[in-house]
Amino acid sequence: MRQLAYAAAAVVTLLPAMAQAQDLAAGERVFLQCRTCHQVGETAKNAVGPTLNGLFDNRKAGTAAGYTYSAAYKSLDKVWSEDNFRVYIKDPRGVTPGTKMIYPGLKDDARITDLIAYLKQFGPDGKKK
């Protein structure tokens, strides 16, 4: 009986970590769509779009070093948060008319949550937290 209790406790303890790992893996799969234009990680460089390292670390929209933003983006007064990213990624051109981003949007809330979990693991230097 005691062994069963220990096993149950171990499973309950590990579930959050297992769920997080699944979210990150799913988020990485979602990011494959983004990877056409954006990069993350220690070797990330600006491409068609800016790098997304440190996106949720008080990064002001339109400020990735070395990237040439549209006038629409340069005029934004927004610091990226999970909440405004959720709204933006569903309809980038609708939220920011004049953006160069041609992505039609990610509509599925669960996939957005997974993508955010994946992106949040990269600090401003591209290292995983």
N, C-alpha and C positions, 0 to 999 in steps of 0.2 A: 504494500500500500504506500509506503514511504517513497519507494522508487517511482511509482506512478505520479505522486505529488511533485517530486523533483522534475520529472519529465514534463509535466504540464506547466510548471513554473518556467522551465527553460524555453518551451515553445512560446509562451506568452511574452517572455522577455525578448525573444528573437523576432517576433512578428513585425514590430515597427521597422527594424533594420531590413527585414526581407521585403517589406512593402516599399521602403525607400529605394532599395536596389532595383525593384521592378519599375518604379517610377523613373529612375534615372535611365534605365535601359530603354524604356518606352520613349522617354524624352529624347534620347540619342537617335532613335529611329525617326521621330518627328523632325529632328534637326536636319536630317538628310535633305529635306526640302529646302531648308534655309542655307545649307552648305553650298548651294549653287552660287550664292552671292556673299555669304558671310562666313567668317572663320572664328574659331575659339581655340584656346589652348596656348601653350607657351610659344609656339612658332607662328601664331596667327598674324596675318597681315591684312590690311584693307584690300578689298577686291572690288567687285561691282558695288558691294555694300561695305559698311565699316565693320571692324571687328566687334564682337559682342562680349568680349572679356569684361568683367566687372560691371555688367549692365545694371545690376540692382544694388550697386555699392555707392549710392548717391551720385550716379552719373547723370549729368544734365544732357538732355537730348540735343543732338547736333554738335557734340564736342569731341568725338573720337579724333585723336591726334593724327594728322596727315590725311584725313579724308575730306573730300570736297563735297559739301552738302548743298542741296537745293536751297533756294531763297526761302522756301516754305519751312524748311527744317531749321535754318539759321535763326528764324524769327521766333521759334518756339521758346516758351519759358516753362519748361517741364523737366522735372527730375524723374527718371524712370522708377516706377514702383510696380509691384505685381498687379495692382488694380488698373493703372492706366495702360500697362502693357497688354492686359487681357482685352481691354476695349480696342486698343490700337491694332493688335494682330488679327482681330476679326475682320477689319476693314481699313487697312492702312491708307488707301487713297481717300476714303470717306472721312476719316479722322483728320488727315493732314493733306488737304487738297494741294496739289502742286509738288508732292513728294516724287522723287525719282523711283521709289520702290513700286515695282509693278506687280508684286505678289497680290493675288486676289483675296487672300485672307484665310485664316484657319478658324473654322466655326465651332468645332467640337470642344466643349469646356474641359473634358477629361484630357484630351490631347494637349490643350493649352497648359493645363496644370503640369503635365509630364514635361513639356518643353521648358517651362519655368524652372522646374526642379533640376533639369539638366543644365540650363544656363547659369543658375545660381551657384553651381559648384566651381565656377571659374572666377577667380579674383581678377582685379585690374591688371595684374602681371601675367595672367593666363594660367597661373598655377591652380591646381585643384585645392580647394579649402579642406 
